[in-house]
Amino acid sequence: MIHREISFETAIEQALVHDGGGYEAGTTAFDAERGMFPEDVLDFLAKSQVPRWEYLGRLLGDTRSTVVLDALGKELEAKGLLYVLRQGFKCYGKTLRLAFFKPNTQLNPDAQKHYAFSRLRLHRQVHASPGRPGQSVDVVLALNGLPVATMELKNPLSGQNYQHAQHQYRTDRNPQDALFRFKSGALVHFALDPDQAWMTTRLAGADTYFLPFNKGYRNGAGNPPSADGDYRTAYLWNEVLQRDSMMDIIARFAHIQTTEHQVRGADEVVRIVRRETLIFPRYHQLQAVRALVTAARDQGAGRHYLVQHSAGSGKSNSIAWLAHRLASLHDAQDERVFDTVVVITDRRVLDRQLQDAIYQFEHKQGVVQKIDEDTQQLAKALAGGVPVIISTIQKFPYIAQALNTLAKKGPAVRIQTAGRRFAVIVDEAHSSQSGEAAQELRKILNQDGIEAALAGQLLDLDEDELSEEARQALLRDLMRRPRQPNISYFAFTATPKFRTLAVFDEPGPNGKAPFHHYSMKQAIEEGFILDVLANYTTYQTYYGLVKRTQDDPELPRREAALGLARFMSLHPYNIAQKVEVIVEHFKRYVIHRIGGRAKAMVVTSSRLHAVRYKLAFDAYVKENGYTNIRSLVAFSGTVEDPDLAGSRYTEPGMNDGLRESELPDRFASDDYQVLLVADKYQTGFDQPLLHTMYVDKRLAGIQAVQTLSRLNRTAHGKTDTFVLDFVNEREEIFNAFKPYYETTERGDEPDPHQLYALQHRLEEARVWEPEEVTALCEVWYRRGPLEPSAQDHKRINALLDQAVARFEALPPADQVLFKSNLVSFRNLYTFLAQIIPYQDSGLEKLHVYARFLLTKLPRRDSDPRYRADDDVALKYYRLEKVSEGSIPLGVGEPTPLYGPGAVGTAERREQVVNLSELIDRLNERFGTEFTLADQLFFEQVAETAVASSRLREVAQANNLPDFTQVVEKMLESLFLERMEGNEEVFSRVLGSGKLRGVAVKYIAAEVYRKLRTGAS
């Protein structure tokens, strides 16, 4: 009977065996009991290791082959195929190698000759099961007689596809057969058809889990049509399985990953369960790492690469593979491309994964050093030339002090950077791309290069007011800001900001950053993460307030409004109602999910909110006898509740003494189900059992994406997620996620002249005198690498105090504007100096001065100074569901990311309003005549109007009354753009002259203010 996939098989064999794939056709018999091709194994040993093979022949005689194969089988069972292929096995005291891999350089001819001995063979229709001799595997790929991959092929034209191949692996392949046995058998098993490829590294019957091994198509799952008329999956054998590629995967990618987790048994004893997983790279990981390595080899140091990989992309493994490859990378002249690889991360799990993976590749200690003690340890590692160093970015600013301390203890430690090149891998680009710590990293890793260029640059420096010593130090800081020729950056992130795309700008295949991209859409469609917007419910709060004081004080409008809003959000009734919704929803819809292990997170807007939520939550579950719902709370520091004299709350105190470091593990256990947070665990927290999130905090932009993405991790039995949002609109969440769903576009570059415009506006305020800036910089730069002395500290403070006094003499509105401009200058210079070589000592001096001055300027209280508690009371309250369902990201176009734009920040002149008037306005907004939904509709209309280029021109050229007339004429067209879902308010407003007048007045005033002040 002709096999129905025979043509597919033949095409793969043709590519791998006959068309330059580097394979030979397999012709020898398969030993199903041993799980190998014995003749090929023995032939490789005899030809590649002649002296040892002959020694064993003299020792064992005719039993040599049997003894060797038996010893090999025992080693495979004990240590696994990967170990044996890389390290060999022992037989009667002699180590026999089962594979030789391609060396990193051409310097060792013997290594090249040994690599040629390794033979990959393709075997068709292999009968692999002793218990089912009639069954055969379509394709087996073997390295020197040891199977490394199997394939089951299906042809959709005959009514079957890759899913039937998966079913065949699950039901017809015995995981205990030697070929399929985990670790000792083949490394990977492919289920494929002409359109899609899937893989698994562990057969487990019906529980076998397959991963897609597809290229991706239109930023989603699947494969694109072949450009040359081949199969869509032809990349698998034309690229991935080619001899050099497959040998490279076996040598430097595939590895065993061990994870641990705690399990509480029926006897209440907690046990550590370890699970091993064989990691075979996914297609995008393989492609990204190889593209980065090739670019680094060809282009050398001094480049900045961005890898935009979604959550679920396997970033930790990609970083480990890249670090190992870069640490041993040589160029065409067999020179090392990088002397040291520095991995910047805050994640402990990455530390362990990277060390374990590289140890398996190298099988020796000392290749990787984790900096987990102090900065002196980092200084020694850099000085000692450790190949791979793992550290946080925060340690680099203190290296100079560490070197000074080490010199006092004993022989001086010198970090040599002359002629040395560094690769810096950044685990999360947001936290490590800018700021003074990042500048110090560049300065440390190219200090010899900077010193070598210092003399020539010093002559061109337009700065005569500083001493020679201070001028040199200033120039060092100027020269550390732009990219350094001996340092390449490899930055990973799922959600790049504008500045991330601008700084890590090495172009990818489309000619612009990122260098490599794996989208959120593809990760969702391939099942590596869940769509957190698939089930999104929003609630709105409607309420009324009443003035209970006889007085009617005049209050600053914005401050009073914030005070009233805070009064409402912290009101015990508001929190109690939301807690009831949360607990009852969790009890009814969530607690039974994921096999009864589902967990939830409550995101609150402040530490005080978290405290009150925790108290209300625990009281409610206790009152209702819900013993199976327990909560933990997470917030930093100590919180004092102003309504409870003498109250002091801490995270450990509210969690029954549980230490902060223990919280993630305890939350992962079956003991707790709900985590209430305030600015903690909203980024980087990986808990796959997290199913539902209750949001009572305003979210926007990247913060919204990172917070809600805590839900997207997959787990066995987890099929969906749920979000219940008390605060945010669906459109706001859509706008936050859309730029990161497929491709992230970058807007126009910021104008470099903005810095000089800001500098001019700051100087016009006359808060400082130029000689004070110079005097402070003289003290700062003259100190050398050490912290300022007590005398320096006194002098710096005295200089700053003069500016603070002038600042305090400014009108309050001017103070706010000045401080806003100063913050803008500091941030904009830090960013632009990385991509534009200003080399302007005046800007650098002002940047140093600004950093110090901002720490001394009086801070505005972040809490509203007006407390409404004694003046108002809650009259009525209603919590109402207003929408539910998915927020589809596949529609519409993303908004490009923009960098620093407008110079400074306009500040609204504070209006004074009577408390009674403000309460009336709030009741109008959140009460019955105009519902909150109506108000949100007006705000949406205002947003549409702000985007109108015509209204922008009218606002700049007219006063408010004239502008209002224009808005009134455009009102109907503006409403029509937002009519869908708002038909009721549309009809009410346009059908009532009174309501229409109120709407026109409100919208016109809001739009005019925004367009005239530049407020967003």
HELIX and SHEET records of a PDB file:
HELIX    1   1 ILE A    6  GLU A   13  1                                   8    
HELIX    2   2 GLN A   14  HIS A   18  3                                   5    
HELIX    3   3 PRO A   38  SER A   48  1                                  11    
HELIX    4   4 VAL A   50  LEU A   60  1                                  11    
HELIX    5   5 GLY A   61  THR A   63  5                                   3    
HELIX    6   6 ARG A   64  LYS A   79  1                                  16    
HELIX    7   7 LEU A   81  GLN A   87  1                                   7    
HELIX    8   8 PRO A  109  PHE A  117  1                                   9    
HELIX    9   9 PRO A  156  SER A  158  5                                   3    
HELIX   10  10 TYR A  162  ASP A  172  1                                  11    
HELIX   11  11 GLY A  205  ASP A  207  5                                   3    
HELIX   12  12 ALA A  234  TYR A  235  1                                   2    
HELIX   13  13 LEU A  236  VAL A  240  3                                   5    
HELIX   14  14 ARG A  243  ARG A  252  1                                  10    
HELIX   15  15 TYR A  283  GLN A  299  1                                  17    
HELIX   16  16 LYS A  315  ALA A  327  1                                  13    
HELIX   17  17 ARG A  348  GLU A  362  1                                  15    
HELIX   18  18 THR A  375  GLY A  384  1                                  10    
HELIX   19  19 ILE A  393  TYR A  398  5                                   6    
HELIX   20  20 ILE A  399  LYS A  409  1                                  11    
HELIX   21  21 ALA A  429  SER A  432  1                                   4    
HELIX   22  22 GLY A  435  LEU A  445  1                                  11    
HELIX   23  23 GLN A  447  ASP A  460  1                                  14    
HELIX   24  24 GLU A  468  ARG A  480  1                                  13    
HELIX   25  25 PHE A  498  VAL A  503  1                                   6    
HELIX   26  26 MET A  520  GLU A  525  1                                   6    
HELIX   27  27 ARG A  557  LEU A  570  1                                  14    
HELIX   28  28 PRO A  572  HIS A  585  1                                  14    
HELIX   29  29 PHE A  586  VAL A  590  3                                   5    
HELIX   30  30 ARG A  593  GLY A  596  1                                   4    
HELIX   31  31 ARG A  607  GLU A  623  1                                  17    
HELIX   32  32 GLU A  651  MET A  654  1                                   4    
HELIX   33  33 GLU A  660  GLU A  662  5                                   3    
HELIX   34  34 LEU A  663  ALA A  668  1                                   6    
HELIX   35  35 GLY A  701  LEU A  708  1                                   8    
HELIX   36  36 SER A  709  LEU A  711  5                                   3    
HELIX   37  37 ARG A  730  TYR A  741  1                                  12    
HELIX   38  38 GLN A  754  GLU A  764  1                                  11    
HELIX   39  39 PRO A  770  ARG A  782  1                                  13    
HELIX   40  40 ALA A  790  GLU A  808  1                                  19    
HELIX   41  41 PRO A  812  ILE A  835  1                                  24    
HELIX   42  42 SER A  841  LYS A  856  1                                  16    
HELIX   43  43 LEU A  915  PHE A  926  1                                  12    
HELIX   44  44 LEU A  932  VAL A  946  1                                  15    
HELIX   45  45 SER A  949  ALA A  957  1                                   9    
HELIX   46  46 LEU A  960  GLU A  977  1                                  18    
HELIX   47  47 GLU A  983  LEU A  990  1                                   8    
HELIX   48  48 GLY A  993  THR A 1013  1                                  21    
SHEET    1   A 7 GLU A  24  ALA A  25  0                                        
SHEET    2   A 7 LEU A 120  VAL A 126  1                                        
SHEET    3   A 7 VAL A 137  LEU A 143 -1                                        
SHEET    4   A 7 LEU A 146  LEU A 153 -1                                        
SHEET    5   A 7 VAL A 188  LEU A 192  1                                        
SHEET    6   A 7 ALA A 197  THR A 200 -1                                        
SHEET    7   A 7 LEU A 211  PRO A 212 -1                                        
SHEET    1   B 2 PHE A  89  CYS A  91  0                                        
SHEET    2   B 2 LYS A  94  LEU A  96 -1                                        
SHEET    1   C 2 HIS A 255  ARG A 264  0                                        
SHEET    2   C 2 VAL A 270  ILE A 279 -1                                        
SHEET    1   D 7 VAL A 368  LYS A 370  0                                        
SHEET    2   D 7 VAL A 388  SER A 391  1                                        
SHEET    3   D 7 THR A 340  ILE A 344  1                                        
SHEET    4   D 7 PHE A 422  VAL A 426  1                                        
SHEET    5   D 7 ILE A 487  THR A 493  1                                        
SHEET    6   D 7 HIS A 304  HIS A 309  1                                        
SHEET    7   D 7 HIS A 516  TYR A 518  1                                        
SHEET    1   E 7 SER A 631  ALA A 634  0                                        
SHEET    2   E 7 VAL A 674  VAL A 677  1                                        
SHEET    3   E 7 LYS A 599  THR A 604  1                                        
SHEET    4   E 7 LEU A 690  ASP A 696  1                                        
SHEET    5   E 7 PHE A 722  ASP A 725  1                                        
SHEET    6   E 7 TYR A 536  LYS A 547  1                                        
SHEET    7   E 7 VAL A 872  SER A 883 -1                                        
SHEET    1   F 2 GLU A 554  PRO A 556  0                                        
SHEET    2   F 2 VAL A 912  ASN A 914 -1                                        
SHEET    1   G 2 THR A 638  VAL A 639  0                                        
SHEET    2   G 2 TYR A 649  THR A 650 -1                                        
END                                                                             
